[in-house]
Amino acid sequence: MMRGPLSRLLLASVATIGLASALPVVAHAQLIPQIGEGDTDAKLLLEADSLHYDTRTGSAAAVGAVFIAYQGYQLFASEVTYDRSTNTLVARRGVRLEEPGGNVVIAREVELSDDFRDGFLTGLRADTIYRTRLAANRAERTGGDVTVFEEAGYTACYSCRRRPDAPPTWAIKARRIIADEKERSLRFEDPSFEFFGANIGPLPSFSIPDPSVRRKSGFLMPTAVYNNRLGMGVRSSYFQTWGPSRDVTYGLTGLTRQGALGDITYRQATSTGAFQISAAGIYQLSPDAFDGTSGDRDFRGSLTTVGNFYINPRWQYGWESTITTDRRFLNDYDLTTSDNLTEPTTLYLKGLGKRNSFEARLWAFRILQDDYVSTRVLNPPPPFSGVGQRLQGKQAYVHPAIDYEGVYDGAVLGGELSYGFNTTSLSRQETDAFGAFSNGVLVPRFRGVEGTFARQSAEVAWRKQIIAPLGQVITPFAGARADLFYLNNRDPNVSQLADDEFRLRAMPWVGVNYRYPWLISAGWGTQTIEPVAELIASPNEGSIGQLQNDDAQSLVFDDTTLFGPSKFSGYDRVEGGVRANVGLRYTLQTYAGGFLSATVGQSYHLAGRNSFAVPDILDSTGESGLNTDTSDFVADLTLNTARGFTLSANARFDDETLSVERAELAAAGQAGPLSTRVVYAFLNRQPDLGYIDPREEIHSSASLRVFDRVRLFGMVRYDMQDNDIIRNGAGVAYDDDALSVSLAYSEDRGGLATEPVDRTVFLRLGLRTIGNTSVSPGLDN
């Protein structure tokens, strides 16, 4: 494109030729001061086979292998001439301009007007740093800011520079392409679309932002949708910029069965942060398509807002909130951005220092699924509602949860002192119960209780690492925690909780961790064998079963929780008694990059009351593998061959029979064009948690690159207990630096027997710098 730097470069070149006074040279090169605009200290380098100057006409020419370097620009041509009588500058035959930023312009001939603002080029090709290419038979620049390319083509591929003679993946050919520098846009007149060099068909005239533009108002690529409940439709959207820091996107989706779905998203950035507000809504023409669900209503919609702002470099606050007219709206219209089960609402304040951190949050969750009848988890006995019933009322409101953690800046008794504080307060409108068998009798267990509950916790911990003369690593540690509980139980049917409004619990501990690593070195790599033993002493845990348990429900005993003062996942429970944790770690590292790591361990309860043998209101500890004096075995294995194969496995084995209680195995491999991944998961029956049957499934995926840029892919998730495919899919994809297209088919049977099979065909097409579009039809069952 004819821009100012090229004009000034050629002008300075001609001025240099004039000063040379027609002195013929061969391989002439000299540095002289710049004549013209710009830095007066800038130098210009000129090389040519010969220089000619006509004293009668004032014309000058550099002929033969002309090379000009100026302020980072480099110009190559066979001939550069300046005609003073017409005030025109011409560069001919093999003109090539390399700009400092990386753009490359190649042309057969370049001619500039007297003011160097206008001109034309023939046989033009421009490759930009934005990995785009524009070629034309002729280009004319007028008004100093508008360039018209005639019989032109445009594409976006980085590999075009390496294979200039090969047709690009896609190209837009047009009778004229108009580049407007003021508008920073490219307009295509009478365009047609080419795919791998073949003409696919004409397109309507359209405009796109210049590739250098990050934000510009205009219509976005439309998206086609189809669903048996929604009908067929196309989503059209318009992006509008409101200055450098604000923009809004308007969207409208016309659906043949339900009508028009409108959506709008407003975004704004400030000097301290940014926020966003989104809304969507529809007046359904056929609400009976959602008969039997919460979506059977006339008007449906949602409102979402997200924001994050910095008070200073260490402190920030923000929020996220979503409200909907009904639970299923976001899922039915494919608008959810979370796990399809809940949408969070939170308000937070966070601070991060050099040795401490603070976070305070309010939490609420909008349930995105309708109530259902449970078939996998036992329902509790009356009067409690079923597992899948009254879901929104069972969801807790947290007001607030506050965490503050830090490490003291300085040594204390030669070791490290850390501290932490936590406050959690929450309320429920409905008791969340499930059924479990105890001595053959169905009894209720509780994930949450109707009422308001709060806890304030303060903890301090100390540790010091000592390296013994023979290489042993001895780490003594000690700590203490105090918890103050507030209980306001409003469910008269839950009698297990304490009647006290306030209950105090204290838990000190002292212990020592011992490690003795042995290093074995060989010519192929190293091996490390490390026995680990840990002894911890604490008083008995108090008030077990009389306090709420909201944040310590997900108890998983494995190699990651084998060592430490407490194996519980939260503050509501704390491990007591005297116990010993032992393990053996083995590590192999080859110099070629291979890696093998293995851990096996067990925990022993030596004295006092075993916290995992006494059930709380949830009774999640009975199936933990820790409820006896000798725990189950835990093991972990990680293998990386550095040659395309990785394996990871962890499991828990019964301490007496060595039967598998829980296992997860993941293997991934790549051999030539084929890459695969297989995950196997098993969890034995957990009657104390309402699961009377084992759970076992396998999830596998594979990708096969059949050509350089074409791959086939597929996946399947299979329930081995029910002999049922949960999810499966397959597809084909093509990807290069300019085009991305894929076609896939999937079936999702969900987690409930009452849910229909979701069958979807997904077509995605992406043209870099032009836009992306997709078609995702849902198929009738």
C-alpha positions in Angstrom: 0.0 0.0 0.0 1.3 3.5 -0.8 2.0 5.0 2.5 4.2 7.9 3.7 7.4 6.0 4.6 7.6 4.5 1.1 7.1 8.0 -0.5 9.8 9.6 1.7 12.2 6.7 1.1 12.0 7.1 -2.6 12.1 10.9 -2.5 15.2 10.7 -0.3 16.7 8.2 -2.8 16.2 10.5 -5.7 17.6 13.5 -3.8 20.7 11.3 -3.2 20.9 10.6 -6.9 20.7 14.3 -7.7 23.5 15.1 -5.3 25.6 12.4 -7.0 25.7 14.7 -10.1 25.3 11.8 -12.6 28.7 10.3 -11.6 28.6 6.7 -13.0 29.6 4.1 -10.6 29.6 0.3 -10.3 28.7 -1.2 -6.9 28.5 2.4 -5.5 27.6 2.7 -1.8 27.7 5.7 0.4 26.1 7.2 3.5 24.9 10.7 3.3 22.5 12.9 5.4 18.8 12.5 4.8 17.1 15.2 2.7 13.4 15.6 3.4 11.2 15.0 6.4 12.1 13.1 9.6 15.1 12.8 11.7 17.9 15.1 10.5 20.5 12.7 11.8 19.0 9.7 9.9 21.3 8.2 7.2 20.4 6.7 3.9 22.3 3.8 2.2 22.1 3.6 -1.6 23.6 0.8 -3.8 23.2 0.5 -7.6 25.1 -0.6 -10.6 25.0 3.0 -12.0 23.6 6.4 -11.2 22.5 8.9 -13.9 21.5 12.6 -13.7 20.3 14.7 -16.6 21.3 18.3 -15.9 18.9 19.6 -18.6 15.7 18.1 -17.3 16.7 17.5 -13.7 15.7 13.8 -14.0 17.7 11.2 -12.1 17.9 7.4 -12.2 19.5 4.6 -10.3 19.8 1.5 -12.6 20.7 -2.1 -11.9 20.3 -4.0 -8.6 19.1 -0.9 -6.7 19.1 -1.2 -3.0 18.0 1.6 -0.6 18.0 1.4 3.2 16.5 4.2 5.2 15.3 4.3 8.8 14.7 0.6 8.9 13.1 0.4 5.5 14.7 -1.6 2.7 13.8 -1.1 -1.0 14.9 -3.4 -3.8 14.3 -2.6 -7.5 15.9 -2.9 -10.9 15.4 0.9 -11.6 14.3 3.9 -9.7 13.8 7.2 -11.6 12.7 10.7 -10.7 11.2 13.0 -13.5 11.4 16.6 -12.3 9.3 17.9 -15.2 6.3 15.8 -14.2 7.2 15.5 -10.5 6.8 11.8 -10.6 8.8 9.0 -9.0 8.9 5.5 -10.5 10.4 2.2 -9.3 10.3 -0.6 -11.8 10.8 -4.3 -12.3 10.9 -6.4 -9.2 10.1 -3.7 -6.6 10.3 -5.1 -3.1 9.8 -3.0 0.1 10.5 -4.4 3.5 9.2 -2.3 6.3 10.7 -2.2 9.8 7.6 -3.8 11.4 7.9 -6.8 9.1 5.4 -6.0 6.3 6.6 -6.9 2.8 5.3 -5.2 -0.4 6.2 -6.6 -3.8 5.1 -4.9 -7.1 6.0 -4.8 -10.7 6.0 -1.0 -10.9 5.4 1.8 -8.4 4.6 5.4 -9.5 4.1 8.4 -7.1 2.5 11.8 -7.6 4.3 15.1 -7.0 3.2 15.4 -3.4 3.9 11.7 -2.8 0.4 11.2 -1.4 -1.1 9.6 -4.4 0.0 7.1 -7.0 -0.5 3.6 -8.3 1.1 0.2 -8.3 0.9 -2.7 -10.7 1.4 -6.4 -10.1 1.1 -5.8 -6.3 1.4 -8.3 -3.5 1.5 -7.3 0.2 2.2 -9.7 3.1 1.6 -8.1 6.5 2.7 -8.9 10.1 -0.9 -9.8 10.8 -0.4 -12.9 8.6 -2.6 -11.6 5.8 -2.0 -11.2 2.1 -3.5 -8.8 -0.4 -2.7 -9.1 -4.1 -4.0 -7.0 -7.1 -3.3 -6.4 -10.7 -3.4 -2.7 -10.1 -3.7 -0.4 -7.0 -4.4 3.3 -7.0 -4.0 5.6 -4.1 -6.1 8.8 -4.0 -6.7 11.5 -1.4 -3.7 10.3 0.6 -5.8 7.8 2.6 -7.8 5.6 0.2 -6.3 2.8 -1.9 -8.3 1.0 -4.5 -7.1 -2.5 -5.4 -8.5 -3.7 -8.8 -8.9 -7.4 -9.7 -7.7 -8.2 -6.2 -7.6 -11.1 -3.8 -7.4 -11.3 0.0 -6.5 -14.2 2.3 -5.1 -14.8 5.8 -2.3 -17.3 5.9 1.1 -17.2 7.4 2.4 -20.0 5.2 1.8 -17.9 2.1 5.3 -16.4 2.5 6.9 -19.9 2.4 4.8 -21.1 -0.6 3.9 -18.0 -2.7 3.0 -19.9 -5.8 0.6 -22.4 -4.1 -3.1 -21.4 -3.8 -4.1 -20.5 -0.2 -6.7 -22.5 1.8 -9.3 -19.8 1.1 -9.3 -16.5 -0.6 -11.8 -13.7 -1.3 -11.5 -12.5 -4.9 -13.2 -9.1 -5.7 -13.5 -6.7 -8.6 -12.3 -4.0 -6.2 -11.0 -4.0 -2.6 -11.1 -0.5 -1.1 -8.7 0.2 1.8 -9.7 3.3 3.8 -7.0 4.4 6.3 -9.3 6.8 8.1 -12.1 4.2 8.5 -9.5 1.5 9.0 -11.6 -0.9 6.9 -11.4 -3.1 3.8 -14.5 -3.1 1.6 -15.0 -5.9 -1.0 -17.1 -5.1 -4.1 -18.4 -8.0 -6.2 -16.6 -10.6 -4.2 -16.5 -14.4 -4.6 -15.2 -17.1 -2.4 -12.4 -19.5 -3.4 -11.6 -22.7 -1.5 -8.3 -24.4 -2.3 -8.1 -22.5 -5.5 -11.6 -23.5 -6.7 -14.4 -20.8 -7.0 -17.2 -21.7 -4.7 -19.6 -18.9 -5.6 -20.3 -15.2 -5.3 -20.7 -13.3 -2.1 -22.6 -10.0 -1.4 -20.5 -6.9 -1.0 -19.2 -6.5 2.5 -16.7 -4.7 4.7 -14.3 -6.0 7.4 -12.0 -4.1 9.8 -8.4 -3.7 8.8 -6.5 -6.6 10.4 -4.6 -4.1 12.5 -7.9 -3.1 14.2 -8.7 -4.8 17.4 -12.2 -3.3 17.9 -14.5 -1.9 15.3 -18.2 -1.6 14.9 -20.0 -3.9 12.5 -22.0 -7.0 12.0 -20.5 -10.3 13.2 -20.6 -13.6 11.4 -24.1 -15.2 11.7 -24.6 -18.5 13.4 -27.2 -21.1 12.5 -29.0 -23.1 15.2 -31.5 -25.9 15.2 -33.2 -27.8 18.0 -36.3 -29.8 18.1 -37.8 -27.6 20.9 -36.6 -24.3 19.5 -36.9 -24.8 15.8 -34.5 -23.6 13.1 -32.9 -20.2 13.2 -30.0 -17.8 12.5 -28.4 -15.6 15.1 -27.3 -12.2 13.8 -25.3 -9.9 16.0 -23.9 -6.3 15.8 -20.8 -5.1 17.6 -20.8 -1.4 18.5 -17.8 0.4 20.0 -18.5 3.3 22.2 -15.1 4.8 22.4 -11.8 3.1 23.5 -13.2 1.6 26.7 -16.8 0.7 26.0 -18.6 -1.5 23.6 -21.9 -3.4 23.3 -23.1 -6.4 21.3 -26.7 -6.7 20.1 -27.9 -10.2 19.1 -31.2 -11.4 17.6 -32.0 -15.1 16.9 -35.1 -15.8 14.9 -36.4 -19.3 15.8 -39.1 -20.9 13.7 -40.8 -22.5 16.7 -40.3 -20.1 19.6 -40.0 -16.7 18.0 -37.2 -14.1 18.4 -34.6 -14.4 21.1 -32.9 -11.1 21.9 -29.6 -10.6 23.8 -27.4 -7.7 24.6 -24.0 -7.5 26.3 -22.4 -4.2 27.5 -18.7 -4.1 28.4 -16.8 -1.2 29.9 -13.2 -0.9 31.1 -12.0 1.8 33.5 -8.6 2.8 34.9 -9.0 0.3 37.7 -10.9 -2.6 36.2 -13.8 -3.7 34.0 -17.4 -4.9 34.2 -19.9 -6.5 31.9 -23.7 -6.8 31.9 -25.6 -9.3 29.7 -29.3 -9.9 29.2 -31.3 -12.3 27.1 -35.0 -12.9 26.7 -37.8 -14.4 24.6 -41.5 -14.5 24.5 -42.1 -18.1 23.5 -44.6 -18.9 20.8 -44.8 -22.6 21.8 -44.1 -22.9 25.5 -45.7 -26.4 25.4 -42.5 -27.7 23.8 -41.1 -27.6 27.3 -44.2 -29.3 28.8 -43.4 -30.8 32.2 -40.4 -28.6 32.9 -39.9 -25.1 34.4 -39.6 -23.8 30.8 -43.3 -24.2 30.1 -44.0 -20.4 30.4 -44.5 -17.5 28.0 -41.6 -15.2 28.9 -38.2 -16.5 29.7 -35.0 -14.6 30.2 -31.8 -14.0 32.2 -29.6 -11.2 33.5 -25.9 -11.6 34.2 -23.2 -9.2 35.4 -19.5 -9.6 36.1 -16.9 -7.1 37.3 -13.4 -6.9 38.7 -11.6 -3.8 40.0 -8.3 -3.1 41.6 -8.2 -0.8 44.7 -4.4 -0.9 44.5 -1.8 -3.4 43.2 -2.5 -5.7 46.2 -6.3 -5.4 46.7 -9.2 -6.1 44.3 -12.9 -6.6 44.5 -15.5 -7.8 42.1 -18.7 -9.7 41.6 -20.5 -12.2 39.4 -24.3 -12.7 39.4 -26.9 -14.4 37.3 -30.7 -14.4 37.7 -33.2 -16.3 35.5 -36.9 -16.5 35.1 -36.7 -20.3 35.4 -34.1 -23.0 36.1 -33.8 -24.4 32.5 -33.6 -21.2 30.5 -29.8 -21.1 30.2 -29.5 -24.8 29.3 -32.5 -24.8 26.9 -31.1 -21.9 24.9 -27.4 -22.9 25.3 -26.4 -19.7 27.2 -24.8 -21.2 30.3 -21.0 -20.8 30.8 -20.7 -23.0 33.8 -21.2 -26.7 34.5 -24.9 -26.7 33.4 -25.9 -27.5 37.0 -25.5 -24.1 38.8 -24.8 -20.5 38.1 -22.9 -18.7 40.9 -23.6 -15.3 42.4 -20.7 -14.0 44.4 -19.3 -10.7 45.8 -15.7 -10.7 46.8 -12.7 -8.8 48.2 -9.2 -10.2 47.8 -5.8 -9.1 48.9 -2.4 -10.6 48.3 0.8 -9.6 50.1 4.3 -10.9 50.1 3.7 -13.4 52.8 -0.1 -13.3 53.4 -3.4 -13.4 51.6 -7.0 -12.4 52.3 -10.3 -13.3 50.6 -13.9 -12.6 51.6 -16.9 -13.8 49.6 -20.6 -13.9 49.6 -22.0 -16.9 47.7 -25.3 -18.0 46.2 -26.1 -20.5 43.5 -28.9 -20.7 41.0 -29.9 -24.3 40.3 -30.1 -24.9 36.5 -31.9 -28.3 36.6 -35.5 -29.2 37.5 -36.3 -31.3 40.4 -36.1 -35.1 39.7 -36.6 -38.5 41.2 -33.3 -40.1 42.3 -32.5 -43.6 41.1 -28.8 -43.9 42.1 -28.9 -42.4 45.7 -31.2 -43.7 48.3 -34.0 -41.3 49.3 -34.3 -40.6 53.0 -37.3 -41.8 55.1 -40.1 -39.4 55.7 -40.6 -36.6 56.5 -37.5 -35.5 54.6 -37.9 -34.7 50.9 -36.3 -36.9 48.2 -32.8 -36.5 47.0 -33.7 -34.7 43.8 -36.6 -32.7 45.2 -36.6 -29.0 46.3 -33.1 -28.5 45.0 -33.1 -24.7 45.2 -34.2 -24.6 48.8 -31.4 -27.1 49.8 -28.7 -24.9 48.2 -26.9 -22.9 50.9 -26.5 -19.1 50.9 -23.0 -18.2 52.3 -22.8 -14.9 54.1 -19.8 -14.7 54.2 -16.8 -17.0 53.9 -13.6 -15.2 54.9 -10.0 -16.6 54.7 -6.8 -15.0 55.9 -3.5 -16.8 55.8 0.0 -15.8 56.3 3.6 -16.7 57.3 5.5 -14.7 59.9 8.3 -12.7 58.5 11.2 -14.1 60.5 12.3 -17.2 62.2 10.6 -18.4 65.4 12.6 -20.9 67.4 14.6 -21.5 64.2 11.6 -22.5 62.2 8.6 -21.1 60.2 5.4 -19.8 61.9 2.2 -19.7 59.9 -1.3 -18.6 60.8 -4.7 -18.7 59.4 -8.3 -17.4 60.2 -11.6 -18.6 58.6 -15.1 -17.4 59.1 -18.0 -19.1 57.4 -21.7 -18.3 57.9 -24.5 -19.9 55.8 -28.2 -20.6 55.7 -30.5 -23.2 54.1 -34.3 -23.1 53.6 -34.6 -26.9 53.3 -32.8 -29.9 54.9 -30.7 -31.8 52.4 -31.0 -35.5 53.3 -30.4 -38.8 51.8 -30.9 -42.4 53.0 -28.4 -45.0 54.2 -28.8 -48.4 55.8 -27.6 -48.8 59.4 -28.0 -52.3 60.9 -30.6 -53.0 58.1 -32.6 -49.9 58.9 -33.0 -47.0 56.5 -31.8 -43.9 58.4 -31.4 -40.3 57.2 -28.0 -38.7 56.6 -27.6 -34.9 56.1 -25.5 -32.9 53.6 -27.1 -29.8 55.1 -29.7 -28.8 57.7 -32.4 -26.1 57.5 -31.3 -23.1 59.5 -28.3 -20.8 60.0 -24.9 -22.0 61.0 -21.6 -20.2 61.4 -18.1 -21.0 62.5 -15.0 -18.9 63.3 -11.6 -20.6 63.3 -8.1 -19.5 64.2 -5.0 -21.6 63.6 -1.3 -21.3 64.2 1.3 -23.8 63.1 5.1 -24.1 63.5 7.6 -26.3 61.7 11.4 -26.6 61.4 13.4 -28.7 59.0 16.6 -30.3 60.3 19.1 -32.1 58.1 20.8 -34.9 60.1 24.5 -35.9 59.5 23.6 -39.0 57.5 21.1 -37.1 55.3 17.9 -37.7 57.2 15.4 -34.9 57.0 13.7 -34.4 60.4 10.8 -32.0 60.6 9.2 -31.4 64.0 5.9 -29.4 63.9 3.2 -28.2 66.2 0.1 -26.2 66.0 -3.3 -25.4 67.5 -6.7 -24.5 66.3 -9.8 -23.1 68.0 -13.3 -23.2 66.4 -16.4 -21.4 67.7 -19.6 -22.7 66.2 -23.0 -21.0 66.1 -26.0 -23.4 65.6 -29.5 -22.3 64.7 -31.2 -25.5 63.7 -34.7 -24.8 62.4 -35.6 -28.4 61.5 -37.3 -30.2 64.4 -36.8 -33.5 62.7 -33.0 -33.2 62.9 -32.2 -34.1 66.6 -28.6 -35.0 66.2 -27.2 -31.5 66.5 -26.3 -29.9 69.8 -28.9 -27.8 71.5 -26.3 -25.2 72.4 -26.5 -22.0 70.4 -22.7 -21.7 70.7 -20.1 -24.5 71.0 -16.3 -24.2 71.3 -13.8 -26.8 70.1 -10.1 -26.7 70.5 -7.5 -28.9 68.9 -3.7 -28.7 69.5 -1.3 -31.1 67.9 2.4 -31.9 67.9 4.3 -34.2 65.6 7.5 -35.1 63.7 8.1 -36.1 60.1 11.1 -38.2 59.3 12.4 -38.8 55.7 15.6 -40.7 54.7 16.2 -40.3 51.0 18.7 -42.7 49.4 20.2 -41.6 46.0 21.5 -44.2 43.6 23.3 -42.8 40.5 24.0 -44.7 37.3 25.2 -43.9 33.8 21.6 -43.9 32.5 20.0 -41.8 35.4 19.2 -41.6 39.1 17.0 -43.5 41.5 15.7 -42.2 44.8 14.3 -44.4 47.6 12.7 -42.5 50.4 11.0 -44.0 53.4 8.8 -41.5 55.2 7.3 -41.8 58.7 5.2 -39.3 60.7 3.9 -39.4 64.2 1.2 -37.0 65.4 -0.4 -36.6 68.8 -3.7 -34.7 69.5 -6.5 -34.9 72.0 -9.7 -36.5 70.9 -12.0 -34.6 68.5 -14.8 -33.1 70.5 -18.6 -32.8 69.7 -18.5 -35.3 66.8 -22.0 -35.6 65.3 -23.3 -32.6 67.2 -21.9 -30.0 64.9 -22.7 -29.2 61.3 -20.4 -30.4 58.5 -20.6 -28.3 55.4 -17.0 -27.9 54.2 -15.4 -31.3 55.2 -17.7 -33.6 53.2 -15.4 -34.6 50.3 -13.1 -36.9 52.2 -10.7 -38.7 49.8 -7.9 -40.8 51.4 -5.0 -41.1 48.9 -1.3 -40.4 48.7 -1.9 -36.7 48.7 -3.7 -36.7 52.1 -1.6 -39.5 53.7 0.6 -37.0 55.6 -0.3 -34.0 57.6 -2.1 -33.0 60.9 -5.6 -33.6 59.5 -7.0 -35.5 56.5 -10.3 -33.7 56.4 -10.9 -31.3 53.5 -12.3 -28.4 55.6 -12.6 -26.8 59.0 -15.8 -28.4 60.2 -14.0 -31.6 61.1 -10.5 -32.1 62.5 -8.6 -35.3 63.1 -7.8 -36.3 66.7 -6.0 -39.0 68.6 -2.5 -40.3 68.3 -1.7 -41.7 64.8 1.3 -42.7 62.7 1.5 -42.3 58.9 4.1 -44.3 57.0 5.0 -44.5 53.4 7.7 -45.3 50.8 8.5 -43.2 47.8 10.5 -44.3 44.8 11.6 -42.0 42.0 13.5 -42.9 38.8 14.8 -40.2 36.5 16.7 -41.0 33.3 19.0 -38.6 31.6 16.9 -39.1 28.4 13.9 -37.5 30.1 12.0 -40.6 31.3 10.4 -40.4 34.7 8.8 -42.9 37.1 7.4 -42.1 40.5 5.7 -44.5 43.0 4.2 -44.1 46.5 2.7 -46.6 48.8 1.5 -45.8 52.4 -0.8 -46.5 55.3 -2.0 -44.8 58.4 -2.3 -46.3 61.9 -4.4 -45.0 64.8 -2.4 -45.7 68.0 -4.4 -44.1 70.8 -7.4 -42.0 71.7 -10.7 -41.8 69.7 -10.5 -42.3 66.0 -12.3 -39.4 64.3 -13.1 -41.5 61.3 -14.8 -44.3 63.4 -17.4 -41.9 64.9 -20.1 -40.8 62.4 -21.2 -37.2 62.1 -24.5 -36.1 60.6 -23.2 -36.9 57.1 -21.3 -40.1 58.1 -18.9 -39.6 55.2 -16.0 -41.2 57.2 -17.4 -44.8 57.3 -16.3 -45.5 53.7 -13.0 -43.5 53.9 -10.7 -46.4 54.6 -9.6 -44.7 57.9 -12.4 -45.9 60.3 -10.3 -48.8 61.7 -7.0 -48.6 63.7 -5.2 -49.9 60.6 -6.2 -47.9 57.5 -6.5 -49.1 53.9 -3.4 -49.0 51.7 -3.0 -46.1 49.3 -0.8 -46.2 46.3 0.1 -43.9 43.4 2.2 -44.5 40.2 3.3 -41.9 37.6 5.2 -42.9 34.4 6.4 -40.6 31.6 8.6 -42.3 29.0 9.4 -39.0 27.3 8.6 -40.9 24.1 4.9 -40.3 23.8 3.5 -42.5 26.5 2.3 -41.4 30.0 0.6 -43.4 32.7 -0.9 -42.4 36.1 -2.7 -44.5 38.6 -3.8 -44.2 42.2 -5.8 -46.6 44.2 -7.0 -47.5 47.7 -6.8 -51.2 48.8 -8.6 -52.9 51.7 -6.0 -53.5 54.4 -7.1 -57.1 55.0 -8.2 -58.5 51.6 -6.4 -56.0 49.4 -9.6 -55.7 47.4 -9.8 -52.4 45.4 -12.0 -49.8 47.1 -11.3 -46.9 44.8 -9.1 -46.7 41.7 -8.3 -44.3 38.9 -6.1 -45.2 35.9 -5.2 -42.8 33.1 -3.0 -43.6 30.1 -2.1 -41.5 27.2 0.0 -42.3 24.2 1.1 -41.0 20.9 2.5 -43.1 18.1 3.0 -41.2 14.8 -0.3 -39.7 13.7 -2.3 -41.5 16.4 -2.9 -40.1 19.9 -5.1 -41.7 22.5 -6.2 -41.3 26.1 -8.0 -43.7 28.4 -9.3 -43.1 31.9 -10.8 -45.8 34.1 -12.5 -45.0 37.4 -13.9 -47.3 40.1 -15.5 -46.6 43.4 -16.9 -49.4 45.5 -20.3 -49.4 47.0 -20.8 -46.8 49.8 -23.9 -47.7 51.7 -23.2 -45.0 54.4 -23.4 -42.4 51.6 -26.5 -43.9 50.0 -24.7 -45.7 47.1 -25.7 -49.3 47.4 -24.0 -50.3 44.1 -20.4 -49.8 42.9 -19.7 -47.2 40.3 -17.3 -48.0 37.4 -16.8 -46.3 34.1 -14.3 -45.8 31.4 -13.7 -42.7 29.3 -11.6 -42.9 26.2 -10.7 -40.5 23.4 -8.6 -40.7 20.3 -7.3 -38.5 17.5 -5.9 -39.7 14.2 -4.1 -37.3 11.8 -4.8 -38.8 8.4 -3.2 -36.0 6.5 -1.0 -33.0 7.4 -3.9 -30.9 8.5 -6.8 -33.3 8.7 -7.6 -35.4 11.7 -10.3 -37.8 12.9 -11.4 -37.8 16.5 -13.8 -39.6 18.7 -14.7 -40.3 22.3 -16.8 -42.6 24.4 -17.8 -42.6 28.1 -19.1 -46.0 29.2 -20.9 -47.0 32.5 -19.5 -50.5 33.2 -22.0 -51.2 36.0 -25.1 -50.4 34.0 -23.6 -51.5 30.7 -24.7 -48.2 29.2 -23.0 -45.6 27.0 -23.2 -42.2 28.8 -21.7 -40.1 26.1 -20.1 -40.7 22.7 -19.1 -38.7 19.7 -16.9 -38.6 16.6 -15.8 -36.1 14.0 -13.4 -34.8 11.5 -11.4 -31.5 11.5 -9.1 -29.5 9.3 -6.9 -26.8 10.8 -4.2 -24.5 9.3 -3.1 -21.0 9.9 -6.0 -19.5 7.9 -8.9 -21.9 8.2 -10.4 -24.0 10.9 -13.4 -26.3 10.2 -14.8 -29.3 12.0 -17.8 -31.6 11.8 -18.8 -33.7 14.8 -21.7 -35.8 16.0 -22.3 -36.5 19.7 -24.8 -38.3 22.0 -25.2 -37.3 25.6 -27.5 -39.3 27.9 -27.1 -37.1 30.9 -27.1 -38.3 34.5 -30.8 -39.1 34.8 -32.8 -41.9 33.4 -35.7 -39.5 32.7 -33.7 -37.1 30.6 -33.9 -37.6 26.8 -30.8 -38.4 24.8 -29.2 -35.2 23.5 -28.1 -35.8 19.9 -26.1 -33.0 18.3 -24.3 -32.4 15.0 -21.8 -29.6 15.4 -20.3 -27.8 12.3 -17.7 -25.1 13.0 -16.1 -22.8 10.4 -13.5 -20.2 11.2 -11.9 -17.9 8.7 -9.1 -15.9 10.4 -9.6 -12.1 10.3 -13.1 -12.7 8.7 -14.9 -14.4 11.6 -16.2 -17.7 13.0 -19.6 -19.3 12.5 -21.1 -22.6 13.6 -24.1 -24.8 13.1 -25.2 -27.0 16.0 -28.5 -28.8 15.3 -30.0 -30.9 18.0 -31.7 -34.0 16.6 -35.0 -35.4 17.7 -34.9 -38.5 19.8 
